[in-house]
Amino acid sequence: MSENTVTVREARAHLADHVDRAEEGTPTVITRNGAPVAAVVPIADFEALEEAADVLLAREAEAVLTEAGPTVTMTELLAGLFAERDGDTA
């Protein structure tokens, strides 16, 4: 899979061509002032990236829960927040 790089102006002028290339499996990287800022990618690649991000976030959340020790219920959390707001220390 080859990479196609264009400026924002070029991408704007030929968006349909870049969408066609993405459908064919070729991403287009869009640059602004020489720096990459966006990409037009095949939808399968985008969906795979989203799925991988979801898996990573779930793993990170699981790790935090196992390392954090005791947990509280939502009721306990809300009661504590309202107590702080109302000036209670109990």
C-alpha positions as CSV (number, residue, x, y, z in Angstrom):
1,M,0.0,0.0,0.0
2,S,1.6,3.3,-1.1
3,E,1.1,6.6,0.7
4,N,-0.1,9.6,-1.2
5,T,0.7,13.0,0.4
6,V,-1.0,16.3,-0.6
7,T,-1.5,19.8,0.7
8,V,-4.8,20.9,2.1
9,R,-5.4,23.0,-1.0
10,E,-4.7,19.9,-3.3
11,A,-6.9,17.7,-1.1
12,R,-9.8,20.2,-1.3
13,A,-9.5,20.5,-5.1
14,H,-9.4,16.7,-5.7
15,L,-11.3,15.3,-2.7
16,A,-13.2,12.8,-4.8
17,D,-10.0,11.4,-6.2
18,H,-8.6,10.8,-2.7
19,V,-11.8,9.2,-1.6
20,D,-11.6,6.9,-4.7
21,R,-8.0,6.0,-3.8
22,A,-9.1,5.3,-0.2
23,E,-11.8,2.9,-1.5
24,E,-9.1,1.2,-3.5
25,G,-6.9,0.8,-0.3
26,T,-4.5,3.8,-0.7
27,P,-4.5,6.4,2.1
28,T,-3.8,10.0,1.4
29,V,-2.0,12.1,4.0
30,I,-2.9,15.8,4.0
31,T,-0.3,18.3,5.1
32,R,-0.5,22.0,6.2
33,N,2.7,24.0,6.1
34,G,4.6,20.8,5.4
35,A,3.3,18.9,8.5
36,P,0.9,16.0,8.3
37,V,-2.5,17.0,9.8
38,A,-5.1,14.6,8.5
39,A,-5.6,11.5,6.4
40,V,-8.2,10.0,4.1
41,V,-8.1,6.3,4.7
42,P,-10.0,3.2,3.7
43,I,-13.0,2.8,6.1
44,A,-11.8,-0.7,7.1
45,D,-8.5,0.8,8.3
46,F,-10.4,3.5,10.3
47,E,-12.7,0.9,11.9
48,A,-9.8,-1.3,12.8
49,L,-8.1,1.7,14.4
50,E,-11.2,2.6,16.4
51,E,-11.6,-1.1,17.6
52,A,-7.9,-1.2,18.6
53,A,-8.4,2.1,20.6
54,D,-11.4,0.6,22.3
55,V,-9.5,-2.5,23.3
56,L,-6.6,-0.5,24.6
57,L,-8.8,1.8,26.7
58,A,-10.6,-1.3,28.1
59,R,-7.3,-2.8,29.1
60,E,-6.1,0.4,30.7
61,A,-9.3,0.7,32.7
62,E,-9.0,-2.9,33.8
63,A,-5.4,-2.3,34.9
64,V,-6.4,0.8,36.9
65,L,-9.2,-1.1,38.6
66,T,-7.0,-4.0,39.6
67,E,-4.2,-1.6,40.9
68,A,-6.4,0.9,42.6
69,G,-7.5,-1.3,45.5
70,P,-11.0,-0.8,47.0
71,T,-13.7,0.7,45.0
72,V,-16.9,2.6,45.9
73,T,-20.4,2.3,44.6
74,M,-22.0,5.1,42.6
75,T,-24.2,5.8,45.6
76,E,-21.2,6.2,47.9
77,L,-19.5,8.5,45.4
78,L,-22.5,10.7,44.9
79,A,-23.1,10.9,48.7
80,G,-19.5,12.0,49.2
81,L,-19.7,14.6,46.5
82,F,-22.9,16.1,47.9
83,A,-21.5,16.0,51.4
84,E,-18.4,18.0,50.2
85,R,-20.6,20.5,48.3
86,D,-22.8,21.0,51.4
87,G,-19.9,21.4,53.7
88,D,-20.4,18.1,55.6
89,T,-17.3,16.2,56.6
90,A,-19.1,13.1,57.6
